């Protein structure tokens, strides 16, 4: 197993935890009063930060890791639709924003690294 496969598997595992397990924990294990605060924290802080992180990881080797931001957004959509038992269309908007954040982060890191490596 080469290095890129290990990186991809590692980040896919982390993506499953962040985008699939955390919505389950919020939906099933948190009381109704704290549930809204946890959802806001999850949707507005943790998931965007994770999208930036996964995009920056993918930006280091775009040719092989470009699918990580896409899979992250898809896992978010699967997680919220399964565990919140509603196919709310606004979740599509959230997934689109997370995808855009990940892709912009990937492009920024890729451009930064290519520019920095080209000047050396």
Protein Blocks (a to p, Z undefined) as FASTA:
>chain_A
ZZklmmmmmmmmmmmmmmmmmmmmmmmmpcfklmmmmmmmmmmmmmmmmmmmmmmmmmmm
mmlmmmmmmmmmmmmmmmmmmmnopacfklmmmmmmmmmmmmmmmmmmmmmmmmmmmmZZ
